Amino acid sequence: MISLSTLGRGLLGLATVALATGGMGTANTADAANFKGKRITVVIGYGAGGGYDRYGRQVARHIGKHLPGNPSVVAKNRPGAGSFKAVNYIYYKAPKDGTVFGTFARGVPIFAFSGKAKKANFDPLKLTWIGTSSSYKGEAYVMVVRKDTGIHNIADLKKYPKPINFAATSFGSDGTDVPIVLREILGLNVQPLRGYPGGNTLYLAVDRNEAQARMVGYASMRTAHPEWLKKDSPIRVIMQFAATERLPVFPNAPTAQELVTKQADKDLIALLEAPFFMARPFAGPPGLAPDVTKALRDGFMAAHSDPAYQGEAKKLRLLTSPKNGADVHKIVERLSKMPRNLYERYSKILKNPKSPMRTIKWQIVTGKITKVKKKGKLEFKIAGKSKKYKTRTRGRYTKVKINGKKASRKKIRKGMTCKIWYEGNKSYAGKMLCTK
């Protein structure tokens, strides 16, 4: 039986081997599938602006020139249900020719192997694992709280007089499940507040004090919300998860393993930390041909070794420590063999999570669209005010009507006057009624 207390060290060793041997490039794929004239779609299981989106788009921008035939590559967000919407699409509906693969929550295998969720009705071992952009080297999944709560450490969070709201997406996501499990193990007075689209909305929720805390990757903060790392930051880091030792940048924040003494608790934390060693996973549907799988895996690793990729990643503050698909599959395989009592305890904790859905408090404004940008970003001005306001539209989340008729958000144009339901400047719009 695998010793869970040493699982993290074993997976880190596996990551080291992968880093030393994984970047094979595409030079030896003479018999691989040829993608010439095809378009590759990289599905991203979360909305725009967050860590998964940034890593997913980084791969989409660079992998094409490292695949046989140099195909065009596009990124497509397919958020929903903590990224399970994207996983189910890849598993059941995506074409099995290598033209569609994607990235989604790293905790998907654990949630599926627990066997308690209808939305995880698939076998993670059958997914075609292509690789991960991060094996969490130099990373940590940190717990942040607003400074104005007066919370300085975990001890303060245990004795806080009322539950602290953690901004979260949905069950199956790390931002929801990790606080719930830590609440049980450490006795924290926390309550995940579910229902945020993901990415940027989670940062905004804490900035607006709608939620007072969240779990977030250090790399994500560096890229998506670096203001949280400044001296005048409104938040404080009080714990580090999925870190074998404290990151120097947060010397006063203990690791989760430091905070527990019972071996059963250490084992459960180790189970939940394991997926972080495949922190930014990419996978295709089951049943891909071996030559197609090899081409995608080789292209994935070659892209990460490309100086252009590395230069852009540095500019975007992306922490990368890639691992190839074969080794990601080994991690998933080890997770499938974890003792059932651990999964049963994990499932029991999540059975009664006390994690309510958020109540959306829409702000309704009317403004004239002054700029239409990529990724659904809009700027508008409100009559009588000089300030420019921003909002974002997203797929099914934003309901749009133009001149009284249902329309695609892509039909919104500069110069239109729109009545907008949103949650404040820079937030997603829930509804827009526009006139030409």
N, C-alpha and C positions, 0 to 999 in steps of 0.2 A: 504493500500500500504506500502511496506517495505521502511523504511527510509535508503537511501543509505549512508548517513553520519555516520550511526551507524552500517553499515553492518559488518565492520571489527571487532568491539567489540563483535557483536553477534556471529560471526564465531569463534572468539577466545574463547568465553564462551563454544561453542559447542565442541571445541577442548579439553578444560579442562575436560568436562564431559566424552569425549571419552577416554582420557588418564586415567581417574579414573576407567572406567568400561569396556574398550575394551579388555584387555588382558585375554581372557577366556580360552585360551589353547584348546586342542583337546580332553580332557578327557571325555567330555560328548557328543561325536559324534558317539555313538555306531551304529546309523542307517545311518551314513554318507556314501558317496561313498567311495569305497576302491580303492586306486591307486596302490595296490601291483602289481609289475611286469610291471608297465607303466612308461613312461618317460614324465615328465612335461617340457614344453618349456616356458621360460620367454622371450618374445619378447621385445627388447629395440629399441625404435624409433629413436635413434641417433647413431652416430658412436662411436667407442671405445675412451675412455680417458676422456670424459666429466662427468658432474655430474649425468645425468640420467643413463649413463652406469655404474657408480660406485654404485649407489643405486640399480640399477637393478640386478647387479651381486652379490651384498651383499645379497639380498633377495634370489636369486637363490642358493647361497651357503648354506643357512640355513633353508629354508622352508621345504625341503624334509622330515626331521626327525620329523616334526610337522604335517605331513599329514597322514591320515590313509593309512597303507600299506608301509609307508616310501619309496616312489618312488624316482628314480634318477631325478635330475633336471639339465637342461642345459640352458644357456643364449645364445640368438641369436640376433645379431644386425640386424635391418632392417631399416636403415636410409632412409630419402627421404621426400621432401615436408614438412619440418618442423615437422616431425614425423607423418604426416597424412597417409603416406604409411603404417606405422605400425598399426594405428588405423583402417584403412579401411580393412586391412587383418584380424585383430581380429574381427571386426564387421561382415564382409561378408564371410570370407573363413575359419577361424579357426574352428576346431571341437568343437562342443558344449557339451563336456564331461568333461571339467575342465582340460584337459591336455595342454591347451594353454591359457596363459594370458600374459599381458605385461604392460609396462610403456611408457608414451609418454608425450608430452607437456601439462603442467597444463592448458594452455589457450585454449585447444581443445573445451571445452563446450561453451565458449563465441563465438568463431569463428563459431561454428556450429549453435548456437542460433541466430546469426546475420542474417543467411539465405542468405548470399551473395556469398558463395564460393561453386563451384561445387565439389571440393575435400572433402568438409565436408557434403556430402549428407547422413547423418545418424543422428539418434536421441540419444544424449548423455544419456538421461534418460533410454534408453533400454540396455545400456552397463551394465554388471554385475560388479559393483564397489567392489573391494576386499579390498582396503585400501590405505593409503598413508604413506610413511615412514617419512614424515615431515609435520607438520601443521604450520611450520614457526616460531616456538617458538625460540627466540634468533637468528633469521635470518633476512636478508634483501636482496633485489635484488638491487644491487648497480650500479651506473653509474661511470665508471672509464675512465679517460683520461690520455694520456701520459703527463708526466711532461714537456717534451721538447716543448710542444705546448704553454707553458706559461699560460695555463688555470688553475686558482686556485679555481674557484667557478662557480655557474650557471650564475651569472652576466657576467662573462668573456665569457661564451659560447654563450650568447645571442648576444654579440657585436663582436664576432670573425669575421674577414674579409672574411673568406671563409668557406664553409660547412665542418664540421668535419666528416670524414668517420667512421661509426660504423660497426664493423665486425658483420655479421648476417648470418643466415641460409636462411630462406624463410618466406613468409607471413604466418601468423598463429602462428609463434613462438614469444615468449616474446621479444627476442633480436631484432626482427624486428619491431613488432607492438608497443611496449612500447615507443621506441624513436620517432616513427612517431606521436603518440598521444601527447607525451610531447612536441614535436616540435610545434604542433598546439596550445596547451594550454599555454605553457610558452614562445613561440617565440624563441626556440633554433635553432641555425644555425647548424643543424646536418643532415646527410644523411646516412641511413643504406645501407651498401654495401652487397648485398645478394649473396648467392651461395656457401658459405663455407659448407663443409660436416658436421660441428658441432664439439662439444667437443674440443679436443686439437687444432684443426686448427684455432679456434677463438682466443685462447691465442697467438698462433704463429703469426697470422696476426697483432696483436697489437705489439708484441715483435719485429717483422720485420719492423714496421712502415708502413705496407701496409694499415692498418687502424689505426686511432689514438685513438679509444675509443671502448667500448662495454658495454653492460649490462651483469651482471654476479651475481650469488648468492654468498653470503659470504661463505656458506658451500662448494660450488664448488671450490672457491679459496683456501680454507683451505686444501682441499684434492687433487685437480688436479694441482694447480699452486701456492703453498705456498710462492714462491719467491716474489709474488706481495704484500705480507703482511710484508715484511722486510723493514728496514729503508732505504735501498738503492734501493727500488723498483722503476721501471721506470714509474709507474702509480700513479695517485692520485684519491681518491674517493671523488666525489663532490656532490652526492645525494644518498638518500636511498629511495627505493620504497617498498611498501608492509610492511612497518614498522610503528607501531602505535606510537613509540617513537624512538629516535636515539639510535643505538647500541653504547655502551660505547667505542668500539674500533675505531669508526669514529665520534668523538664528534663534529667535525666541518662541517660534511656533513648533511644538513637538510633533513627531509623527504619530499616526494612529496606533502603531504597535507599541510605542512608548507608554501609551495611556492605559493599556489593559494588562492584567496580570493572569487571568484565567486562560489556560491553554485552549479551551473551547472557543473563547472569544478571539484569541489570536488566530485560530484556524479559520473562523468565519471571515475575519478581516482579510486574511491571506487569500481566501477564495474570491472575495470581491475585488481585491487588488490585482489579481492575476491578469484580467483583460487589459489593464493599463499597459502591459508590456507589448500589447498590439494596439496602441492607443489611437491610431488613426487608420483603421483597417479599410481595405478595398477588396471587394469580392464580386465575382460574376455568378451567373446561374449555374445550377448543377449540369453535369453532362457535357461540358465543353470538350472538344477534341483535344488530345494531348498536345498536338502541335500549336493549337490556338492558345492553350494554357501556357505553354512555354514562351510563346511570343509575347503574351501580355506580361508574364512575370519578368522576363528579361528586359522588356521595354520599360517596365516600372522601375526596376533597379537602375537601368542605364539613365533614365531621366533624372533620378536623384543624384547621380554622379556627374551629371552635365554641369559644367561651369556656369552656364546661363541660369539653370535652375538654382544652383547654390547661391549665385549672386543675387538673384531676385528674392530668394528665401531670406537671405541676410538683410536685405533692404526692408522686407516685410516683417522682420523679427520672428520668422518661423523657426522653431527649434526642430531640427530633423535628425533622426537616427534610424534610417530605413531598415526594414527587415523583409526578406523575400517571402513569397507566398507559401513555399513548402514549410518554412519554419513557423509561420502564422498558423498553418494547419496543425502543426505539432502542438501548439499551445491549446488550440481548440480541442484537439484529441485528449490532452491531459485534463482539460476541464470536464470532458465527458466522462472521465473515470474517477472524478472526485467522489468521496463517500456520500451515499444518499442521505445520511443523517444531517449533513451540512446543508444540502439543498432543501431538506424538509424544514430545518430551522429557519433558513432564509425565507422560504415560502410562508411559514407560519407567521413570521414577523410582518410580512407584506400583506397578509390576509386581512388584517384590520389596521390599515396604515394611518388612519386619522390624518388624511391629507386632502383637504377640501379643494374644490375648484375655485379659482379667483372670480370675483364679481367685477365685470368690466364697467368702468365709469366713463361712458363716452362723453367727449367734448364735441359739441356741434358748432362748426364755424362755416362761414361762406367766404370763399376767396377766389381770386382770379389766378389761373395757372400761369406762372411766368417762366417756368423751365421744366422740361421733361428729360430726365436722364436715364441712363441704363439701369437695369435691375429694378425697375419699377419705382425709382426715386423721382419725387416731384417737389417743386418749389412753388409757393403761392403767396399772394399778398392779400391781406384783409383790408377792405375799404376803411380809410381814415387812419391807417397805421403804416408807418414807414418800414417796419421790420419785415424781413422775408421769413416765411415759415416753411418747414419741410415735413413731408410725410412719405410713406412708402406703401405701395400696393403689392399684393401677393396672391397669385392664383385664386383658389376658391375662398380664401379668407376675406378678400375684398369684393364686395358686391357692387357692380357698376351699372348705372343707367345713364344713357345720353339721350336727351330730348324725350325722356319718358320710356325709352326702350332699353332692354337689357343689352349690355355691350361688353366686349372684352376690355380689360384694363389697358391693353395696348392701343385702344382707340382714343384714349385721353390725349388731348393736344394743347399746346401752348395757346393761351388766349381764351380758353373755355372758362366759364364761371361755374364753380362746383360747390355744392353743400357737402361738407365732409364730416363724417363721424370718425373721430380718432381719439387717442388717449393723451394727446399733447404733442408739442413740437418734436419731430424726428421719429414719431411712433408710426406703427402700421395703421392704415385706414381700414375700418370695418365696412364702411359703405360710402359711396360717392354718387351724388346725383348731379350730373353736369348738363350744361346747355351750351350749344355752339355760339 
